[in-house]
Structure formats: structure tokens, C-alpha cells
Amino acid sequence: MSAYGLSDYLEEYWKAGDAQREAVADTVTALASAAVAVSIEIASGALGTVFAEHSGSHNAAGDAQRGLDLYADERFLEAAGRAPIAVYASEELEHPVVLDPKAPLALAIDPLDGSSNIDVNVSIGTIFSILKVVGDPSRDFMPSVLQPGSAQLAAGFFIYGPQLALVLTVGEGTHIFTYSPRFATFIHTKAKLEIPHKTTEFSINASNRRFWDDAVRHYVDDCLRGAEGPQGRDFNMRWVASLVAEAYRIFVRGGVFLYPGDRRKGYTNGRLRLIYEANPIALLAEQAGGLATDTVTPILEIVPTSLHQRTPLVFGSKSEVRQVGHYHADLDPAGILSPLFGSRGLFRN
């Protein structure tokens, strides 16, 4: 008996709908093919030709580019050219590329997330968002890209780790597909993920504590107080500095991820990009029963104003994302938690 694979899942998806669904399915298929090629290059490690080399250039967001960043971008741009994609918007490119103005879809992508971990063998990945084309891309391509996350038709990420896997939503739950070298395809391994409502694990870069606002600092401090604190339970802390690795862990076993804005120069609005990082992760989280905010506002409600716009990001287990929002809402101007919040356990749940 053959395994139930990505192609089977996508075929059922598009046959239940219209031509737009078929276009989404074709796009995911093309991206999956490119991800296999990128995975092979990554698996070559230091033996590969572009593994950890520095290109000497910077992307549109000002980050140093590795050779593998550019390699991944080239592979996914090629894949987009084989798919019904009108507009290709990448972290590695200053402006979107118009491929086929008559095609129905736009693709926003981070070709290689977590590339600072390339040479230390930590999981890295590719994050993507699929949107419906708006207007005439040959005249103005930006309306197709500058849509709120709620307009996404599909979103997902590939993670290049001990296994190559795809975490995907087409608006019908969040699913995991694991690549099988035996079958040379992605196999459906987890259906309709449910992020646990509560968690005892949070993820944040604690080295930046001195730059955080009061709400984030109070929240983390209360987590660290454990069972004796207002949370009423002990927490573990994680930080991998790879968004796809953090997300995969949270989707599989729960948790909350925080990358807030802080007082460092250039970090006021955080460092993650709204369109091709936060939006797809937020859709995946909500389709798995979790939440995603910029600490207060739902990520999927934010209307982008620029391609490389940054945003703070909190996502994961629903109750804990809400807790972070409560900490921001219930601080007085002096940055002190109200007595009701701090001592009576109003948010103990």
C-alpha cells in the first residue's frame, strides 16, 4: 500500500474547490521540489559549494547574506517561475519580481530562515505565504503583497533538520508532511495539529532583558518565579534563534514564543518581517488552535505598509499568548502590575 503523500492531500484539496485551489496546490508542489534541492545542499555541509560562505552582500533588510541564502532564493525563484505566480517577493530582494502578470497568485518568502545557524548544524528553514493577486501586477505589484495576513490562501514552512519536513495550512487545519527518501516524496505524518491550550515552556532571548519594556520583563520574571509566582506552575525556557525550529517545537508540543520590540537601535518594532515571516507563522498557529499577536494586536489583522516591514511577534499556546497581552494591558503608567493582577492571581489559569 502506498503512503498518503503531499500530492494526494493537495489533489483532494483542489478537487474540492476551484481553479484558485488548483493554483495553490501547484505552487506548493513546486516549492516542495525546490525545498528538496535546498535540503540536499544543506546536508552536504562543509563539503557543499555554498554552505556557509559569506557572499559579501546584504539583503534589503540589511542582514549579511550567506552563499546559501542566495542559493535558496535562486531555487525558490525558479520554482515560482514554474508555478502560477505573478509576483515573487523575497527577503533577499529589495523589490518584488513580476514573473507572469496573468497568473493568479503572489508568493512572499523567506528563502532561508535562521541562516545565522548555518555553520553550527542547527535546524534552519524556508517560510512562505501565498496570496491572491490584487489588481494588475504589470502596473503595480505592491497591492498583491501588502495584504493583511488574514488574506493568505495558504502558508507554511520547510524545516531542514534531522528530517526534512513541511508544515502547511491551506485554511483547513495545520498539517505536517515529512520527506521520505524511500518514496522520494513528502508523506502526511500529522493531521490537523492542535497546539496545547496551556504550556509550561516559553522561548525568548533572555540576553536582551535589559532592553525589554516593563510588560515583557514582568511576564518573563513571573514565569521564572514558577509555582510560587502568579502563573502557579514551573516553566522551562528555550531559545534556538531559528524561527522555524521554535515554531516546529511549539506546533508539536506547545509553548509560547516571544520576539518583542525593545530599546536597541533598530529593534523598536522587533526584527521579524511581517509579510513573509510573522504572517505565515500566525496563520499556521491560528489554524492549529493557537494565537499570534504583536504582543497586543492579532498579527493577521495588521495591514502592511512596506515589503520588509518588521513586527514584534508572540505566538503559540492560546492562554499564554493572551497572558502576554494582559501584561501589556494591565501595567499602570509606572510599569507596576496592579495589586489585583499581582497578588490575587487574576490570570492564574
C-alpha positions as CSV (number, residue, x, y, z in Angstrom):
1,M,0.0,0.0,0.0
2,S,1.4,3.4,-1.0
3,A,1.8,6.1,1.7
4,Y,-0.6,9.0,1.7
5,G,1.5,11.9,0.5
6,L,1.5,15.6,-0.1
7,S,0.4,15.1,-3.7
8,D,-2.6,13.1,-2.5
9,Y,-3.5,15.7,0.0
10,L,-3.2,18.6,-2.5
11,E,-5.2,16.7,-5.1
12,E,-8.1,16.2,-2.7
13,Y,-7.9,19.9,-1.7
14,W,-8.1,21.3,-5.2
15,K,-10.7,18.9,-6.5
16,A,-13.0,20.1,-3.7
17,G,-12.8,23.7,-5.0
18,D,-12.0,25.8,-8.0
19,A,-9.1,26.9,-10.2
20,Q,-7.7,29.1,-7.4
21,R,-7.2,26.0,-5.2
22,E,-5.5,24.2,-8.1
23,A,-3.1,27.1,-8.5
24,V,-2.3,27.0,-4.8
25,A,-1.7,23.2,-5.0
26,D,0.6,23.6,-8.0
27,T,2.5,26.3,-6.1
28,V,3.0,24.2,-3.0
29,T,4.2,21.3,-5.2
30,A,6.8,23.5,-6.9
31,L,8.0,24.8,-3.6
32,A,8.3,21.3,-2.2
33,S,10.5,20.3,-5.1
34,A,12.8,23.3,-4.5
35,A,13.0,22.5,-0.8
36,V,14.3,19.1,-1.6
37,A,17.1,20.6,-3.7
38,V,18.0,23.1,-0.9
39,S,17.9,20.3,1.7
40,I,20.4,18.3,-0.3
41,E,22.8,21.3,-0.5
42,I,22.4,21.9,3.3
43,A,23.0,18.2,4.0
44,S,26.3,18.5,2.1
45,G,27.6,20.7,5.0
46,A,31.1,22.0,4.7
47,L,31.5,19.7,1.6
48,G,29.0,21.8,-0.3
49,T,30.0,24.7,-2.6
50,V,27.9,27.4,-0.9
51,F,27.2,26.1,2.5
52,A,28.5,28.8,4.9
53,E,30.4,31.1,2.6
54,H,29.8,34.8,3.1
55,S,28.6,36.5,-0.1
56,G,29.9,39.9,1.0
57,S,26.5,41.4,0.3
58,H,23.5,42.3,2.4
59,N,19.8,41.8,1.7
60,A,17.2,44.5,1.6
61,A,16.7,44.4,5.4
62,G,20.4,44.9,6.0
63,D,21.3,41.4,7.0
64,A,24.6,39.8,5.8
65,Q,23.9,37.2,3.1
66,R,25.5,33.8,3.1
67,G,26.0,31.9,-0.1
68,L,23.3,29.5,0.9
69,D,20.8,32.4,1.3
70,L,21.3,33.3,-2.3
71,Y,21.3,29.7,-3.4
72,A,17.9,29.1,-1.7
73,D,16.5,32.3,-3.2
74,E,17.5,31.2,-6.7
75,R,15.9,27.8,-6.2
76,F,12.6,29.1,-5.0
77,L,12.5,31.9,-7.6
78,E,13.0,29.1,-10.2
79,A,10.2,27.1,-8.6
80,A,7.9,30.2,-8.6
81,G,8.6,30.5,-12.3
82,R,7.2,27.0,-12.9
83,A,4.1,27.8,-10.8
84,P,1.1,30.1,-11.4
85,I,2.9,33.0,-9.6
86,A,2.6,36.6,-10.8
87,V,4.6,38.3,-8.1
88,Y,7.6,36.9,-6.2
89,A,8.6,38.8,-3.0
90,S,11.6,37.6,-1.1
91,E,13.6,38.7,1.9
92,E,16.7,38.6,-0.2
93,L,15.4,41.0,-2.8
94,E,14.7,44.7,-2.3
95,H,11.7,44.7,-4.6
96,P,9.3,42.0,-5.7
97,V,9.8,40.3,-9.1
98,V,6.9,40.1,-11.6
99,L,7.0,36.7,-13.2
100,D,3.7,36.2,-15.1
101,P,1.3,39.2,-14.8
102,K,-1.6,37.0,-15.8
103,A,-1.0,34.4,-13.1
104,P,-3.4,34.4,-10.2
105,L,-1.1,34.2,-7.2
106,A,1.6,36.1,-5.3
107,L,4.3,34.5,-3.2
108,A,6.1,36.1,-0.3
109,I,9.0,34.1,1.0
110,D,12.0,34.0,3.4
111,P,14.1,31.5,1.4
112,L,16.4,30.7,4.3
113,D,15.3,31.5,7.8
114,G,17.8,31.1,10.6
115,S,20.8,31.4,8.4
116,S,23.0,32.6,11.3
117,N,22.9,29.0,12.3
118,I,24.1,27.5,9.0
119,D,27.6,26.6,10.2
120,V,26.6,25.2,13.6
121,N,24.2,22.5,12.4
122,V,21.0,23.9,13.9
123,S,17.7,23.5,12.1
124,I,17.0,26.2,9.5
125,G,14.2,26.6,7.1
126,T,12.1,28.3,4.4
127,I,8.9,30.3,5.3
128,F,6.3,31.2,2.7
129,S,2.9,32.9,2.2
130,I,0.6,32.5,-0.8
131,L,-1.8,35.3,-1.6
132,K,-4.3,36.1,-4.3
133,V,-3.2,38.7,-6.9
134,V,-4.8,42.1,-6.5
135,G,-5.1,44.4,-9.5
136,D,-2.7,44.3,-12.4
137,P,0.8,43.3,-11.3
138,S,2.3,44.7,-14.6
139,R,1.2,48.2,-13.5
140,D,1.7,47.9,-9.7
141,F,2.8,44.8,-7.9
142,M,2.7,46.1,-4.4
143,P,-1.1,45.7,-3.7
144,S,-0.7,42.0,-4.2
145,V,2.0,41.9,-1.4
146,L,0.7,44.5,1.0
147,Q,-2.3,42.5,2.2
148,P,-3.1,41.6,5.8
149,G,-2.3,38.1,6.9
150,S,-6.0,37.2,7.0
151,A,-5.9,37.3,3.2
152,Q,-3.5,34.4,2.9
153,L,-4.7,31.5,0.9
154,A,-2.0,29.2,2.2
155,A,1.1,29.4,4.3
156,G,3.8,27.1,5.5
157,F,7.5,26.4,6.2
158,F,10.0,23.8,5.4
159,I,12.4,22.8,8.2
160,Y,15.8,21.4,7.3
161,G,16.7,19.4,10.4
162,P,17.1,15.8,11.4
163,Q,14.2,15.3,8.9
164,L,13.1,17.5,6.1
165,A,9.5,18.4,6.9
166,L,6.8,20.8,5.6
167,V,4.3,22.4,8.0
168,L,1.4,23.6,5.9
169,T,-2.0,25.1,6.0
170,V,-4.4,25.7,3.1
171,G,-7.0,27.0,5.5
172,E,-8.1,23.6,6.6
173,G,-6.0,23.0,9.7
174,T,-2.2,22.8,10.1
175,H,-0.5,19.6,8.8
176,I,3.0,18.1,8.8
177,F,4.5,16.3,5.9
178,T,7.8,14.5,6.3
179,Y,10.1,13.9,3.4
180,S,10.7,10.2,2.7
181,P,13.9,9.4,0.7
182,R,12.4,5.9,0.2
183,F,9.3,7.2,-1.6
184,A,11.0,10.4,-2.8
185,T,8.1,12.5,-1.7
186,F,6.5,14.2,1.4
187,I,4.4,11.9,3.5
188,H,1.5,13.1,5.6
189,T,2.6,12.4,9.1
190,K,0.5,14.7,11.4
191,A,-3.0,15.9,10.6
192,K,-4.8,18.9,12.0
193,L,-2.3,19.8,14.7
194,E,-3.7,21.2,17.9
195,I,-1.3,23.4,19.9
196,P,-2.0,22.7,23.6
197,H,-4.0,25.5,25.1
198,K,-1.7,25.8,28.2
199,T,2.0,25.4,28.3
200,T,5.0,25.3,30.7
201,E,7.6,26.4,28.2
202,F,8.5,29.8,26.8
203,S,11.0,30.9,24.2
204,I,12.8,34.3,24.3
205,N,16.3,35.6,24.0
206,A,16.8,36.5,27.7
207,S,20.2,38.2,27.0
208,N,18.1,41.2,25.9
209,R,16.2,41.6,29.1
210,R,17.7,45.0,30.0
211,F,16.2,46.3,26.7
212,W,12.7,45.0,27.1
213,D,9.7,47.0,28.1
214,D,8.2,46.5,31.5
215,A,5.4,44.3,30.4
216,V,7.7,41.7,28.8
217,R,10.1,41.8,31.7
218,H,7.3,41.3,34.3
219,Y,5.9,38.4,32.3
220,V,9.2,36.6,32.0
221,D,10.0,37.3,35.6
222,D,6.7,35.8,36.7
223,C,7.4,32.7,34.6
224,L,10.7,32.3,36.2
225,R,9.1,32.5,39.7
226,G,7.5,29.2,38.8
227,A,4.9,27.6,41.1
228,E,5.4,30.3,43.7
229,G,4.5,33.1,41.3
230,P,1.2,34.3,39.8
231,Q,1.4,31.7,37.0
232,G,1.2,28.9,39.5
233,R,3.5,26.5,37.7
234,D,7.1,25.9,36.8
235,F,8.4,26.8,33.3
236,N,11.2,25.8,31.1
237,M,12.9,28.3,28.8
238,R,14.1,27.7,25.2
239,W,15.9,29.8,22.6
240,V,17.3,28.5,19.3
241,A,17.5,31.7,17.2
242,S,15.8,29.9,14.4
243,L,12.1,30.8,13.9
244,V,11.2,27.6,12.1
245,A,12.9,25.4,14.8
246,E,11.0,27.3,17.5
247,A,7.7,27.1,15.6
248,Y,8.1,23.4,14.9
249,R,8.6,22.6,18.6
250,I,5.6,24.7,19.6
251,F,3.3,23.1,17.0
252,V,4.3,19.6,18.1
253,R,4.3,20.0,21.9
254,G,3.1,23.5,22.8
255,G,4.8,26.6,24.1
256,V,4.9,30.3,23.6
257,F,7.5,32.3,21.5
258,L,8.3,36.0,22.1
259,Y,10.3,38.3,20.0
260,P,9.3,41.7,21.3
261,G,10.4,45.1,20.2
262,D,13.0,46.6,22.6
263,R,15.1,49.7,23.2
264,R,18.0,48.7,21.0
265,K,18.6,50.8,17.9
266,G,16.6,49.2,15.0
267,Y,14.6,46.9,17.3
268,T,11.7,49.2,18.2
269,N,9.4,47.1,16.1
270,G,11.2,43.8,16.6
271,R,13.3,42.1,13.9
272,L,11.0,39.6,12.3
273,R,9.3,40.6,9.0
274,L,5.6,40.8,8.9
275,I,4.8,39.7,5.4
276,Y,7.0,36.6,4.9
277,E,7.7,35.5,8.5
278,A,5.1,36.6,11.0
279,N,2.0,36.3,8.8
280,P,2.6,32.7,7.7
281,I,3.6,31.6,11.2
282,A,0.5,33.4,12.5
283,L,-1.8,31.6,10.1
284,L,-0.3,28.2,10.9
285,A,-0.7,28.9,14.6
286,E,-4.3,30.0,14.4
287,Q,-5.2,27.1,12.2
288,A,-3.7,24.9,14.9
289,G,-5.8,26.4,17.7
290,G,-3.1,28.9,18.9
291,L,-2.8,32.6,18.7
292,A,-0.3,35.1,17.3
293,T,0.0,38.8,18.2
294,D,2.4,41.7,18.1
295,T,2.0,41.4,21.9
296,V,-1.4,43.1,21.7
297,T,-2.9,43.2,18.2
298,P,-3.5,40.0,16.3
299,I,-0.8,39.6,13.6
300,L,-3.4,38.6,10.9
301,E,-5.2,41.9,11.3
302,I,-2.2,44.2,10.6
303,V,-2.2,45.8,7.2
304,P,1.4,46.0,5.9
305,T,2.8,49.3,4.6
306,S,6.1,48.0,3.2
307,L,7.5,44.8,1.9
308,H,10.2,44.4,4.6
309,Q,8.2,45.8,7.5
310,R,9.1,44.4,10.9
311,T,6.9,43.5,13.8
312,P,7.1,42.1,17.3
313,L,5.8,38.6,17.4
314,V,4.3,36.4,20.1
315,F,2.7,33.1,19.1
316,G,1.9,29.7,20.4
317,S,-0.4,28.3,23.1
318,K,-3.6,30.4,23.3
319,S,-3.7,31.0,27.1
320,E,-0.1,32.1,27.2
321,V,-0.3,34.5,24.2
322,R,-3.3,36.0,26.0
323,Q,-1.3,36.3,29.2
324,V,1.3,38.4,27.4
325,G,-1.4,40.7,26.2
326,H,-2.8,41.0,29.7
327,Y,0.6,42.0,31.0
328,H,0.7,44.8,28.4
329,A,-2.8,46.0,29.2
330,D,-2.6,45.8,33.0
331,L,0.5,47.8,33.7
332,D,0.0,51.2,35.2
333,P,2.0,54.2,33.8
334,A,4.8,53.5,36.3
335,G,5.1,50.0,34.9
336,I,3.9,48.2,38.0
337,L,1.3,45.4,37.9
338,S,-1.9,46.2,39.6
339,P,-2.4,44.6,43.0
340,L,-5.3,42.6,41.6
341,F,-3.1,41.2,38.9
342,G,0.0,40.6,41.0
343,S,-1.4,39.2,44.3
344,R,-4.8,37.8,43.7
345,G,-3.9,35.6,40.7
346,L,-6.5,37.1,38.4
347,F,-4.8,35.4,35.4
348,R,-3.9,32.1,37.1
349,N,-5.5,29.5,34.8
